[in-house]
């Protein structure tokens, strides 16, 4: 038969990339709902919804386990080390991480919605940084009034449960914000040069993602650590403020790029460097000429002329 042979494992990986990304996003949405509803369990509110979210998570979890085992089986015999197999199985333990895994049959590449398979490099990091800047500035502006309303209602007015529509609206807003922050952190950490260094450098972002889950832990909800709850709210606001600050900086860069494109800026810098190099070359040529003139004015060594370029005595002329 004519044509190149089909890479069946790679074809299957391509087919699963999009649906698994969507399932990971769905899992993140259900997890967000579980966390928010868990905050009201002690008040006896929405217990049925909590069970529904939990059932959805338990239904999706085996799919990630099966897919992780399938991806591990796609590793070549030379790649089947304990480390590679472990990293392949990580999304089975933490399904939201499946949104940003690199391909087994496409090493060094990642599938993203609207972009397809992309090489994980500096260009992709900059593309994602610019892409997330606008949504994150919106989220940063949204979270502050939401948390202010929530705090004000709970501390100075009647409990939030007395107005279920307002509580549902605030819960939805906080869930959307948390989902956006979590998705951004997972994807940007996955494309970083070092994931551990990225997590350490962006520990406030990590706190924004992790602290709501810490608040949800059953034993902490039973103990009712008020200090921990206040600390969680503080870090949530503080982390959002830091993210908003970075987003403003990125928007400033975008405005500069709009007024004067990056290509034009780089071309201008290159032209300046070339002019500087030409000036240095002219200065070098000047000093070479001065050295040559000085050498020509010196008396010949041993009665023989000196070649200025080679610093060797010139051959004596033969008598006629």
N, C-alpha and C positions, 0 to 999 in steps of 0.2 A: 504494500500500500504506500502511496505517496504521502508526504508530509511528515512533520516531526512527531515523535511519540508523545502521547498525552501524559502529563505528570498527574496521576490520579490523586495522590495525597494533597498535592498543592491545589488541585481543582476543588477538592472537598473543603480545604481550609478557606479558599476564596468564597465558597458558597455559605459557609458558616459565619463568616466575619460579620456581616450585617445583622442577621437575626440574633447572634449572641451579644452584639453591642446593644441592641434594643432590649434584650432580656436583662442585661446588666443594668440598663437605665430603669427598667421596670422594677427590678429588685431594689434599686436605690429609692425609688418613689414609695414602694411598700414599706421599706425600712424607715423612711421619714415619717410616714403615717403611723407606724407602730410606735416610734419615739414620741411623737406629739400626743397620741392618745394615751400613752403610758403615763404622761404627766397628770392625767385627770383620773387615773384609776382609783386613787385613794379617796376621791370624792364620789365614787360610784357612778361615774359618767361614762357612757359609750363603751361599756365592757364588750358588747357584741361586736363593735367595730374593731376593737383591739384583737379579738379572736379572728376576725376576718383577715386583717392584715397579717397576723401570724400564720394563718392557714395558707395565704398566698405565698409567703416566704418559704414555707415548708414544701409547697408544691414546686416552686422553681429551683430550689437548692439541688435536688438530684440531677437536674439537667446540666448544671454547671459541673457537677462531679463526673458525669458521663462524658461531657465534652472535654474536660481536662484529661481524663484517661485516654481519650481518643487522640488528643494533641500530643500526649506523651508517647503514644505508640508511633507517631509520625517521626519521632527523632531517629536519626540514623544510628547504626550501632556505635559509631565513633563518638556520637554526641550523648549517648545514654549514660552520663555520669550522674552521681547522686545529686549534685548541685543543679544540673539542668532539669532533671526530673522533678526536683523539689520546686523550682521556680515555675515549672509548667503546671504543677498542681496547686499553686497558691490561689488562683481564682476560684478553685473549688471550696476553699475555706473562707475567702472574702470575695464573694461574687461581684461586687461593684468594681473590683480591680480588673475585671474582664474587659472593661471599656478601653483599656490602654495596654494590652499585652502585645508583644511583638510576635510576628509570625514564626512558626517552626520551620516551614518550608520557604519562608521569605525572611531569612535572618537580617536583623537590622532595619526592618520595615514594620510599620504600624498602620492598621486600617482605621480611618476616621470618616465620619459622615460628610458627604460633600467633597471630600478630597480623595477617597479611595486609599490605596496602599501608598504610603509615603515613607521615604528614607528618613530615619531619625538622625537629624543633623542640625547644624546651627540655623539653617534656613527654616526648618520646621519649627524650631523653638521660637524664632522671631515671628513667624506667621501666627502661631498660637498666642503669643504674647499680645500681638496687635488685635487678634480676633476676640480675646477675652476682655480686653480693656473696656470696651463700651458696655457690655452686659454687667461687668463688675462694678462700674461706676453707678449704674442704675440700682444694683442690689445694695451698694453701700449707702446710697441715698434713701432707699426704702426701709432698711432695717432699723435705722435710728428712730424714726417716728413710730414704727410698729412696737419696738421695745419700750419706748416712752409711754405709749398708750397702755400697754400691758402692765407696766410697773405702776402707773398712776391709778388704773382701775383696781388693781389688787391691793394697793396700800391705802388709798384715800376714799374709794367709793365701794359699792357693793361688790361681792365676789364676781369673777368673770362668768361663772356658771349661771348667774342669774340672767344673762343675755347670751343665749346659745349662738345666735347669728353672728354677733360681734366676736365671740370666742372662735367660731369656725373660720371667720374671715382672717383673724390674726394668726390662727394656726396654719391656714393655707399659705399666707404670706411668709411666715417663718419657715415652713417646709420648703417652699420654692427657693427661698434664699439659701437654705442649708444644702439643698440638692445642687444648686448652681455652684456654691463654694466647693462642695465635695467633688463634683465632676471636674471642675477646673484644677483642683489640687492633684487629683489622681492622674489626669492626662499630662499636666505640666511636669509632675514628678517623674512620670514614665519616660519623658523625652529628655530629661536632664542628663548631663554627663555622669553625675553620681547621684543616685537617688537618696542615699543617706545624707550627703551634704546638702541636697536641696531641702530635705525635711528639717534638718537642723537650722539651716539659714532661714526657713520660712516656718518657724515653730509657732508663730501666732496663727498662721493659716491652719496649721495642724490642730491647734487648740480649738479654733472655730469649728472644725470638723468633728473632733473627738469629744469635746465637753458635753454636747447634747446627749450623746450616747452614754456618757458617764452618769449624767443626771437620771437616765432611764433605768439604770441597774436596780433590780428589785430591792436588794438589801440596803442600798442607799435611800431608796424611796421610803422604806419602812423606818429607818433610823431618822429620816427627815433632817439631814444635816443642812440647816439653814445657811451656815457659813459657806458650804460648798455650792449651794444654789446661787448665792450672791456672787461668789468667785466666778462661777460659770458665766453669769450675766456680764460681769465686768470684763472677762476675757473675750466674750463674744463681741461686745461693743469695741473693745480695744483692738481686736483683730480686724474687725470691719473697718475701723478708722485707718489702720495701716494699709489695708487693701485699697481703700478709697484714695489714700495719698498716692500710692503707686499708680493707680489708674489715672489720676490727674496728670501725673508725670508722663505717662504713655500718651495721653491725649495731647499734651503739649508737643511731644515728639511728632505725633500725627499732623498737628497743625503746621509744624515746621516743614514736614515732608510735603504737605499740600502746597505751601507757598514756594518751596524750592525743593524739587524732587531729590531723592537720595542719589540717583545717578548723576544729576547735575552737580550735586555737592561733591561727590567723589571725583568727578572729572575736574572740578575746580581745584581740589586738593592735589590731584595728580599733576595738573598744569603748574601749580605752584612748586611742587617738588621738582619737576623737570627744569623749571627756570632756576631753581636753587642749584641743581646739579650742573647746569650750564655755566652759572656764575662761578661755581667751584672749579670747573674745567678751565675757564678763562683765567682764573687766578693761578692754577697749576701751570698753564702754558706761559703765563707772564714770568713766573719764577724760573721756569726752565730756560727761557730766553736770557734772563739776567745771569743765570749760572753759565750759560754758553758764552756770553759776552765776557764775563770775568775770566773764564778759562782761556779764551782767545788772547786776552791781554797778558797772560802769564808768559814768561820766557820759556822757550822749548827746553824740555829736559834732555840733558846730554847732547845738546845741539840738534835735537830732532823734534819736529812738531808733534803736538799731541792731538789726537782725534777726540773732540769734545763729546761725541756721542758714545764712543766705546771705551773712552779713557785708556786707550792703548796708543803707544807711539806709532806715528804714521811711518810707512816704509820710506826709506831713503831713496832719493832719485838716482837713477843710474847715470854715470858719466857718459857723455856722448862720444 
